[in-house]
Amino acid sequence: MTVLAQLIAVTATMVAGGILFWFLGKNPFEVIRIIFWDPLFDENLSSYARPQLLVKAAPLILIALGLSLGFRAGIWNIGAEGQFIIGAIFGAGAGLAFYPAESAIIFPLMVFAGALGGFLWAMIPAILKTRFNTNEILVSLLLVYVAELILASMSLGLMRNPEGSGFPGSRNFRSYPSAHNAELIANTGIHWGVITTVFALAVACVLLQRHMLGYQIRLAGQAARAARFSGVNPAGLVIICLGISGSAAGLAGMFEVSGPSGQISIDFNAGYGFTAIIVAFLGRLNPIGIMFAGLLLALTYIGGELASLRLGLPSAAIQVFQGMFLFFMLATDVLVTFCLRWRSRMAI
């Protein structure tokens, strides 16, 4: 039934998405072909699109892996977008502080700073949750808007490029080799963020299946009362899960700002933190499922940009299409969670 529910969700998404594209005056079959087929199999595009698939998928998968641990334990971090931003600011700040020095230690320092930034930002809802029993959903979400204001302030103030003719934004890391997250193999899309994501996938699999912490996370999510009786510390679990998810989001932000994005700017954040929530649930909070869901969502990003370019399709329509996917995937969970039975009305 789990497999059948997923097939129903995909079919329903295609039908509903096709109706949406038809209302927008586009050929539904052409749009879906451009989104899902052309980036992978069109000879004129594949040399660009395939490397971009890893570039887009890596931050989504990395953030979703961190979020999935908390979600499994019933700890709802909805503010990964803010942690992504703060991690990028910390990482970029660590690199720019040494400009124009060249040293092999600068990039590792940026990695540490990015993870630390995301961790510290996630500790705000974690501490408020454990000390004052606040709602981590609201606190983490509202902190996203605070992070966006900090990002704008940094782009216009402290981190603004002094040689940028007054335009907002930091120096471009592509011109700073010691701080640039460049491709490790040309034309593959593989950079240190992709390597870190693969490593995080392996760690998540081992953690959930072979480690005591993974057992405690699963137990807390399935039976919170039983978890307390078995010695699980709820406050400690909140700190650990939010800390891991914040660090993962911060790392994703650092790898993005030092690589594909290239600089701190007002519009740096591309919604990866929010989209990663979709990836986590599409992957059923399972590391392997998250990997495939991240690749699929990355494909919709690339195909959506292509459809916008070729057909003039609004970018918001692609976001609605992604939202439909999550909606139908969660809606069909009723077929897995409950047993549906048809029966006639009993006579009174």
N, C-alpha and C positions, 0 to 999 in steps of 0.2 A: 504494500500500500504506500510505503514511503516513495518508491520509484514511480508508482502510478500518479501520486500527488504531484511530483515534480513535473511529469509529462503534461498533466492537466494544467499546471501553472504556466508552463512554457507556451502551450497551445493557446490558453486564454490571453496571455500577454501579446502574442502575435496577432490574434484576432482583434483585441481591443486597440492595440497599437496601429494595426492596419486601418481601422475605422477612424482613428485620430488623424492619421496621415491623409486619408481620403477626404475628411472634412477640411483639411488645410489645402486641398486642391492638388495633392500629389498622388502619384501611382503607388499604392501600398507595397506591391511586390517589388517595384524598383527601389523604394526606400530601404526595405528590409535587406534586399540583395546588396545595396551599397554599404549598409551598416555591418553586416555579418560576413559577407563573402569577399567583396572587393579588397579590403585591407590585407587579406591573407593570400588571395589567389590571383589578383590582377597583377600581371607581370610589370605593368608600368608603375605600380604603387608598392608592391611587396618589399622592395629594397628599402623603402622609407618606413612603411607601416609596421613591418615585423619588429625591427629594433624598438620602435616607439611603443610597442605592446609591452615590453619589459619595463620601459621607462615609466609608463602610466600605471602598470600593475604593481610594481614594487612598493610604492608608498601605501597603496590601498591594502595590500596583503599584510604589510608590516603593522599598520595601525589596527587592522581588523583582528590580527592575532592577539594583540594586547587587549583589545576590547572584549574578545570572546572569553577570556579567562574570567573577567569580572561578570560578564553576562551569565556565564554558567553558574556562578555563585550567587546570582541575584543582586549584584552590585552594578548599578546602571550609570556608567560614565558616558554622558552624551556630549561632553565638551572636548572631545579629541581634537576638534578643529582649533580650539584655543591653545591646547598643548602643542599642536603642530606648529602654530605661529610662534609661540614663545621659544620652542626648541630651535626654530630657524633663527630667531633674533639672538639667542645665546650663542649658537654656533657661528653665525656670521660675525657677531661681536668679537668672539675669540680669535677669528681669523683676521679681521680688520685691525685688531689691536696691534698686530705684528707687522702690518703693511709698512714698507715693501720688503721686509726681510724674507729670506728664503731659508727654510729649514724643514727637515723631514718630520719634526715633531709638531708642526703647526696643525696639520690635518687631524692626527689623532687627538690633539687637544680640542679641536672643533667638535669631533665626535663625542667626546666626554661632555663638553659644554652643552651640546644639543640635547643629549639624554638627561642631563641635570636640569636644564630649563623645563623640559616637559614634565619631569618628576616633581619639581617644586610647584609647578602650576597645578598639577593633579593633587598635591598634598593639601591645597586649600579646601576643596570639597571633602577630602578624606578626613582631615582633622575636625572640620565642622560637623561631619557626620558622626564621628566617634565621640566627640566631646559634648556636642549640643543636640545630637540626633536630628540634624537638618536633613533635608531631602537632597541627596547628591545629584539627582536629575536636574533640579532647578538651579542649584549652585553651579554645577559644571557647565550647564548651558549658558547661563548669564555671563560667566567668565569668558565665553567666546567673544562677546561684544567688547568686553574690557580689553582683551588681547588684540582685537582689531583696531581699537583706538591707540593702543601702544604701538602697533605696527605702523599706523599712519604717522604718529609722532616721531618714530625713529626714521621713517622715510623722509620726513620733512625737516628733521632736526639733527640729532646726534649722529646718525649714520649716513646722512646725505653726502654724496660724493662732492668733495670740494672742487673737483675739476669738471663737474657735470653741468656747468653754466646755469646753475640754479634749479635744474629739474629735480623732482623728488626721486629718491632711490639711492642706494649705496653704490659703491664701486662694483664693477662686474668681476666676478671671481674667475671668469674665463681668461682674464688678463693677469691673474695672480696664481701661477702654477702651484705653489706650495699649499694653496687653500682651495684648489679647483678639484671637484669630484668628476674627473674626466672619464670617458669610456676606457675600460681596461683593454678591450679588444675592439678595434675599429669597426664601425658599422654593425655592431651587434646589440647595442643598447645596454650592455653589461657594464655597470659601474659598481662602486663599493656599496651602494644602497641595495642593489640586487643581490650581491654576495651576502650582505647582512640579513636580507629577507630569507634567503635559502637556509642560512644558519638558524634563524629564528623559527622557521618551520620545523626543522629537526628537533630543536630544543622543546618546542611546544608539544610535539608528538610524544617525546620521552616524558615530559613533565606530566602530561595528562594521563598517560598509561602506566608509567613506572615509578612515579615519585609520590611521596606522602602528601606533598602540597596539592598535587593534582587530585588525589583522592579526597582531600578536604574540600577542595573547590567543588567537585562533583557532588559530594555529600551535602554541602551547604545549600547548593541550588536545588537539590531534589528533596531534602528533608532537613530544614533548618533546625528544628527542635532536636532531631536525632544527632545532628552535628554538634550541638552544644553539649549534649549528654556524653558524646564521645571525646570531648576535650578540645574541640575546635574553638579558638578564640575569635569571636565575630569581629571585634575591633581590629585585631591584627590582620585578619583576612581582608578587611576593607582597605587598610593601609597597603598591604602587599599588592592586591589586585589593581587598585588605582595607581600605585607607584609603577607597576609594570606597564600598564596601559599608557600612562603619561610618558614614561621613558621611551616606549616604542614610537609614540606619536612625535615626541621631540626629535628622535633620531631621524624619522621620516622627513620632518621639516628641515633638519640640517642637511641631509643628503639632497633634498630638492633645491634648497637655496644655493648650495655650493656647486650644483650640477646643472640639471635641466633648466631651472629658472634663472640661475646665474647671479641674482642680486636681490636684496631686500627692496621691495617696492610696495606702494599702497595696495595694489591689487595682487599681491604675491599669492595669498591663499586662494586655492582653486576649488575649495569644497571637499578636499580629500578626506578630512575628518568626518564629515557628515556622510559622504558616500561609503566610507569604510563600515559604517553601521549597517548599511544595506549589504555589503560584502559579507560581514560576519553572519548575518541571518540567512542570506542566500546559501552560505556554506554550512548551514546548520551548526554553527559554532564548533565545527570540526576543522582542524588545521588543513587537511587535504582538501576538504570541501571549500574552505576559504581560498586556497590557492586557485582552484578552478573558477570560483566565483569572481576573484580579483581579475583573472585574465579575461573573463567574459565582460565584466564591467569596463575594463580597459579597452576592450574591443568596441564597446558601444561609444566610448569617448572618441576613439579614432574614427570609427565609422560615422559617428554623428557629425564630427567636424567635416568629414568628406561630403556627407549629405547636405550640410549647410552650404558648402562651397559649390557643389554641383547643381543642387536643386533649389537653393535659397530657403531651405528649411530652417525655421527659428531654432536657436539652440535650446530654448525653453521646452520645445517639443521633445527633444531627446531626454531632458531631465524628467519630463512627465512619463516617458516610455520606461525609463529606469525605475521610477516610482511604481509604475504598474507592475513591473516584474516583482518587486518586493511585496506589493499588496497581494497579488495572486499567490505568491509563494507562502505567505503567512496565512492567507485565507484557506488554502488547501490543507493546512496543518490539521484542520478539523477532521479530515479523513484519516489522519494518522493517530490523533489523540483520542477520538471517539469512534465507537462502532455504530454506524447508521443502520437502522432497521426500519423497514416499511411495514406498517400494520394498519388494518382497517379500524375505523371507529367502533367502539363497543356500544351496543344498544343500551339505552337507559331503561 
